[in-house]
Amino acid sequence: MKVQRFSDVVCNGFADRKRVFIRADLNVPQDDAGNITEDTRIRASVPAIRQALQAGAAVMVTSHLGRPEEGKLRAEDSLEPVARRLSELLDMPVALKQDWVDGVDVAPGQVVLLENCRVNKGEKTNSPALAQKMARLCDVYVNDAFGTAHRAEASTYGVAQYAPIACAGPLLAAEFDAVSRALAAPEHPLVAIVAGSKVSTKLTILQNLAKKVDRLIVGGGIANTFMLAAGLKIGKSLAEPDLVSQAKAVIEAMKARGADVPIPTDVVVAKEFSATALATVKQATEVADDDMILDIGPETAARLAAQLEVAGTIVWNGPMGVFEFPAFENGTKLISKAIADSDAFSIAGGGDTLAAIAKYGIEKDVGYISTGGGAFLEILEGKTLPALEILMRRAAQN
């Protein structure tokens, strides 16, 4: 990726006593009382802010929060709780500024938080007029919000067109570097794990990865559809029979390259979808009409784990089964442990994946954990993210 990075801007002295505008991703969960329940994204934004402060800049930070209506700021959409948490993390006052588009007072060495950017009219439609106003606020624009990099909005795309300097912050750069290492220049064997309830939601990901990976491991409801494609019966398991032809096409595309899609040879079934349901291990050829497949079996899990342990690169998105239920977590647990034990460079993303990583305590054993959500999935689909595209275009102009 050829983009200008904020670290280069700082090293060249371009941020000294300059106005730096940072687009962060501070969209954090809150309880009904407005208390932040998980602050990972706020903590992830701190390095860019500290970098700007240490360079002697006057720092402005903004983000979206929730789904506000443009032009209307509701109390639940305010970044006020985020400002308080940022003040604690930075150990300095962080004032919250409203109605900031036409001007902000901030001195070198200070940080201000600009109220929810999606309240501004024209934000989501990438209004040129709004983007130009944002650009006039700063000397340096820093995009450090990978989680919104797949959206072309005024604060993620438009402002980068017009700001004197437009660059990638440390979080954005690290996220894309990790994905590039995994997909653009991987060490082989390259193994991808794509799991979830429906093939339809990840079909383009499967099709794109089928052109690149050495092994494509499928799990969850997606695996059930692939089992149908392989001629196996799946009982009353979640699947998409109308996409069997698409699953077959992915299998054939992999086979044509000398790669493969491992189909489960044994599964864990139950008669109902319940945490208290009786779990039974069966060979994949013995699934009854009233069975629901809720996990891969121990034989399959062991085989896949052995393949992961000798991989060169691992891309992971999705659990292998209903890991929230103890009786059906073994597949995801063993795969998680295999990834943790492997010497491969691994990158993981997606809400359920992050939940599994946290559940099994392997955060320090995964090469890179993406905070991107939708942006991570779009990169796996082979798409160019708008926020990165404009930064690459600006870099090419310099």
Secondary structure, DSSP 8 states (H G I E B T S, - for coil): ----BHHHHHHTTTTTT-EEEEE------B-TTS-BS--HHHHHHHHHHHHHHHTT-EEEEE---S---TT---GGG-SHHHHHHHHHHHTS-EEEESS-TT-----TT-EEEE--GGGSTTTTTT-HHHHHHHHHT-SEEEE--GGGTT---IIIIIHHHHSSEEEE-HHHHHHHHHHHHHHTS--SSEEEEEEES-STTTHHHHHHHTTT-SEEEEEHHHHHHHHHHTT---TT-S--GGGHHHHHHHHHHHHHTT-B----SEEEEESSSSTTS--EEEEGGG--TT-EEEEE-HHHHHHHHHHHHT-SEEEEES-SS-TTSGGG-HHHHHHHHHHHH--SEEEE-SHHHHHHHHHHT-GGGSSEE---THHHHHHHTT---HHHHHHHHHHHH-
